[in-house]
Amino acid sequence: MRRLLVLGAGTAGTMVVNKLRPRLAEDEWEITIVDQDEVHHYQPGYLFIPFGDYRPEEVTKPRRRLLPDGVRLVIDEIDRVDPEAKVVRLAGGTELGYDELVIATGTTPRPEETPGLLSDEWGRSIHTFYTLEGATALRDALERFDGGRLVVHIVDYPFKCPVAPLEFTFLADAFFAERGMRDRVELVYVTPLDGAFTKPVAARHLGGMLEDRKIATETDFYVERVDPESKTLVSYDEREIPFDLLVTVPLNMGADFIARSGLGNELNYVPVDHHTFLSTEHDDIFVLGDAADLPTSKAGSVAHFEGEIFVENFLRHIEGKEMRAHFDGHANCFIESGYGKALMIDFNYETEPLPGKYPLPGVGPFSLLEETEMNHWGKLLFRWVYWNLLVTGRELPLPALMSKLGKRIEEVGP
């Protein structure tokens, strides 16, 4: 009996076991998946909780309900991987052997990595919506907020769902406008990058969105510390940004067991082949989703497109055949822009977001780099798609590789 061990029962891990279980004979392959708790989270839903659009119970389901028959779920924390012995040691003392290992343990916010961020003000004047608890606390904070300076802040890249801070900023603008208090709120978007939209074509189409909404932007801001007493962000070049309410995206890092196992880089992401997801150091370890060190977005769409490529390659790999499918870094996402509208972007390693239609060339129904109500409804529909199709491993009529059909190629230069 050969053993497939999957670490992480989030988006990528759950999807993969659902796709592989029917393809691997049960009398030949044992499949085990490990996670630290029983609850699966629909993380894109966190964005909507602070504004009262989703309730916390609408973004969670029991993990077991999403897994197919013939897959064993083990609940425990992971202590380390021993790639030489081909064993995973769990915190509770259990050892799980494997013939093939898939790491899909994602990435998590680490506010403790920024001096002053995790202080007595955490959960009071300093919040994040990147956890369910944080999003729920922020909902209550926004209910109490009667005006002042609200700063949306990114510590550093990469982090999961990189458009989410922009979405939050746009939704906050609409939230306060609909409450008749927008004139009492100063919104400031703070980023370590040189602009809110850094790809040239996207910047040309979308660059005025923040200015049009009277949202100030502070760029090239690398935070050195947070002063919780004066409620101020302080950068390495000694710029200061005061706040009344801070909504931050803390530094993101991969799981700690990756460091203990000697498998990752300084942020605990595992180096892999960018096209096959096979570890650069071990030919029996694949890494999917946010846990992989890939030059593309850490987002659910990437995990989905990766999964399509991975399954085809994995089935060849276990037969000793060359892996032929090559991932191109395909990612796409909706960007909520408030007032019942959203944008959409579609890109890969080589091609930046371009205008056009998606997924059907010239038809859509979704519009790229354009605010539409249809894009907004697509964003809301995705929650049903996620629970019922994506993580359950059902086929979606979306190509894993990016297509340029239906997109307008524009010059990048000035």
N, C-alpha and C positions, 0 to 999 in steps of 0.2 A: 504494500500500500504506500503510495507516494503522498507527501504532505504539503499542502499549500497553506501557508500561514499569512494572514493579513493583519497588520497592526493599524488600528483606526477604523471605526465603523461610522465615519462621517460620510460626506458626499461621495468621494472617490472610492473608499473602501466598500461601502454598501453597494454602490453601482457595480463594481467589479465582481463581487461574489454573486450578485444576481445574474450577471451576464455569463460568468464562467461555470456556475453549478450545472446548468443544462448541457454544457459542452464537455464536461469532464466526467467520465463514467464513475459512478459512486463506488463501484467495487475496485476501482483503481486509484481514486483520489479522495483523500480526506481534506476537507476545507474547514479551517478554524479562523475566526475573526475575534480580535481582542479590542476592548475599549474599557475606559475607566469608570463608565457609568451606564445606566440603562436608557438614557434619554437622547434621542436624535433631535438636533436643532435645525430648523430652517433659518440659517443665519441671515439671508437677505431680508427677512422679515423684521430683524432688529431695527432697521431704519425707520419703520412706520410706527413702532411702539411709542416713541416720545411724543408723537403728535396725536395719539389716541386712535389711529386707524386700525391697528391690530392689537388684540389682547395677547398677553404672554402665552396663554394656553393654545393659541392658534399657530404658534411657531414650533411646537414640540410634539413628538410622538414617541411611543416606546420603540426602542431599536429592534426588538424581537419581531415586531409586527412588520418591519420592512425587509426582513431577511427570508430567504427561501428555505424550504425544507432541505435537510441534508447539509446545513451549515451550522457548525457549533459556535455559539457565542460565549466567550469567556470575559467576565467582568473583573478587571484587576488593573492596577497601574503597572506600567512596563518599567522594569529596572534597567535592563540593558540587553543589547544584542551581542552574542558572541559569534561573529561570522566564521571563525575557524572551526568551531565545534558545531556550527549550524544549529544553534540553540538560542531561544529568547527566554530570559529569566524575568519573572514577574515579581512585583513587590511582595506578594504574599508567599513567595517561596517556590511556586510552581515553575517548572521548566518545560518549555514547549519546543520540540524539535521541528525542523522543517527541511524540505527539499528545495522549495522555492519560497521566497519571502517577498511580500509586498508591503512597503511602508507607506501609509497614507494617514499620518497623524496630524497633518495640518500645521497651522501656525496660531499663536496666541499673543494677545497684547501683554506687554511687560511694563507697566507704569513704574515699577520699582527701579528700572534702569535709568530713569531721568531724575536727578536730584530735585527734591521738593514736590514732585508730582503726586506721589502717594503719601499725602500728609493728612492732617486733621481736616483739610478742606475737601479731601476726596469724598465724593458723594454729597457734598454741600454746595460749594461754588465751583468744583472741578468734577467733570463727568466725562464718561465715554458711552457710546451706544454700541460698542463692539462686543459686549456680552449681554446676555439676557437681563442679568441683574442691573448692569449699568444702564441699559435702555429703559428699564422700568423706573429706576431712580431718576433718570433724566426727564421722563414723562412728568413725574411729580414736581421736579424743579421748574419745568416750563409752565406748569399750572400756577406756580407761585410767583413767577418772574413778572414784575410790573414795569420793567424798563431798565435801560442801561446798556452797557457794552457787552455784547455776546461775541466771543472770539471762538472761531472754529480753527483748530490747530493740528497740524501733522508734524510729528516728531521727526520721522525719517522713513525712507523707502527701503525695501518693499514692505507692503502690508496687504492684507486681504481686502478685496473689493476696493481698488484704488480710486474709483469714482464716488464712493459713498460719502466722503466728506463734502464734496461739491453738492451732491444730492441733498444732504442734510442742510446745507446752507440755503439752497433754493427753497426747500420745504419750510425752513424757518422763516424766510422772507414772506412766503404765502401765509403761513400760520399766523404771524403777527398782523399782517395786513387784514386777514379775515376777521381778526379780533378787534380791529380798529385801533391798534396800538403800534403800528409799524413806525410812526414818526417818533416814538419814544424808545426805539431800539436801534442801536448802532451795531451793524453786523460787520465783522472783520474776518477775512479768510487769510490764514497764515500758512505758508508752505515753504519747505526748503528748496523747492524748484524755482526756476526763473519765471514761472507763470502758472496760472491755473490750468491752462491747456498748453502743453508743451510741444505737441506735434504740429508742424506748420499748417497743414491743411485744416485740421481741427481748430487751431487757433484763429485762422482766418474766418471760419464760419461761426465760431462760438465765442471768440475773444471778448465781445462786448456784453455778454450776458450779465456778468457781475456788475459792471459799471452801470448798465441800464437799470439794474435793481438797487442801485446806490449801496452796493456792498464793497467796502474797501478791501484792498488786497495788499498783503505784505509778503514779498517774495525773498528768496535766498536767505531765509531765516532758519538758522540751525540753533535750536534751543540748547543752552548750556545748563540752565536750571530754571526752576519755577520758585518764585518767592511767594509762599502761601499767605504770609502776613500782609504784604502790600498788594497781593493779587496781581502779580506781574510775571510775564514771561521775559527771560533774559537770554539773549543770544550770545554766541561765542565772540561776536564782534561788538558786544556791549550795547546793542539796541535793546530797548525795553518796550513791551506791549502790555499795558494794563488791561484788566478785564473785571467785569462784574460776574459773568458766568462764562466758564471755559468749557468747551466741548472739544476734547482732545482725542487724537488717534495715537496711542502710545507706540513706542518701538515694538515691532512684532518679531518674534523668534519661534523657531521650531521647537519640538519637544526636547526636554532635558536629557532623556535617555539617549538621544542621538549623540550628544556630546560625550556622555559617559561611555558610549560604545565606540568612540573614535571614528564616527561615520560622517560627520558634518563639517561645515565651515564655521566661521566665528558667530554666525547667527543660527546655527544648528539646522541649516538646510543641507540636504545631501546632494553632492555633485553627481549628475547623471548625464548620459548621452541625451542631447537636446531633442533627438528625434525618436528614440526608442524607450527612454526612461530607465534603461538599464544602468545600474551603478557603474561609475567609472573604475571602481576598485574590486567589485565582486560580481561574478557572472551569474549568481543565483539570487540577487537582490534587485528588485525594481522599486522605484519611488514615484508615486503619483500625487497629483493635487498640490496643495500648498507646501507640502514637506519637501518638494524637489527644488533644487537650485536651478531654475529655468529663467531665461530672459523674457518672460511674458507675464501677464497679470496673474495674481493669485486670486482666482475667481471660479465660481461654480461652472461657468461655461467652459473654461479651460479643462476642468476635471472631466466634464462630459465628453469633449472632443478627444481628450487624451484616452479616455476609456475605450472609445471606438478603435483607436489605433492599437492600444495595448492588447486588447483581447486577440486580435488577429496575430500580433507578433508573439504573444505568449504561447499560443497554441503551436506555432512553428518552433519556438525556442525549446519547449519541452520535448520536441521530437528531434532536437539537434540540428534543425534547419536554420538557414539564414533568415533574419527578420527583415522583411521587405517593406513594410509600411513605415513611412517617415512622417512624424508629426511636424507641422509647419508653424507651431506657435499660435494657432487660431484661437481667437477670443472675441466675444461680443457681449455687449451688455446694454441694458436700458439705463438711462440717466434721468431720474425724476427731476423735473424743473419747476414744479409747483403749478398751482391753478389748473390741475387736471390735465397737464401735458407732460411729455417726456421726450427725450432724445434717444437715439440709438447709435452705437458705434460698432464697427466690425473690422478686425485687423489681424495681423499675424507677425511673425518675426521680421519679415522683410517689407511688409506693406502697411503704411499708417492708415488710420481711419479715413475713409473717402466718402463723399456724398453718393447717394443712389437709393436703391430699394433693396429690401431683404424680407424673406429669403428668396422670393421669386424675382428674377431680373425684370425690371421695368414694371412689375406688378405690386410687389410688396407682400403683405399689406403694410409693412413697417418702413419708415423713412429714415435714412441715415443722415446724421448731422443736421437734423431738422426737428423742431418742436412740433409734435402732433398729439392729438387726443388718442389716436390709435396706438401710438407708442406707449402711452400711459396705461391703456387697457392691456397691452401686451405685458407690461411689467406686473400688473395685478394678476393676470392669468397665469403667470409663471409659477405662482405658488401651487396651483392645482397641478400644473405640469410636473413640478418638482416631486410632489408627494406621490403622484399616480403613475408617472411615466419615467422620469429621469432616474431617480435612485432605485426604482424597482427593476431597472435594466431593460425596459421595453424600448423598442426601436423608435427613434424620432426621425421625422423626414427632414433632417438637417445634415448637410455634408460635414464630415469631420474636418476636411481641409477647406481653407478659405477659397472662395471663388471671386474673381474680379468681374464676373458677368453682372450687368446691371449697375455697375459703379462707374462714376465719372473720374477719370484720371486727371488730376490737376497738377500744374507745375508747383514745385516746392519752393522755388526761389522767390525773392521779393517781387 
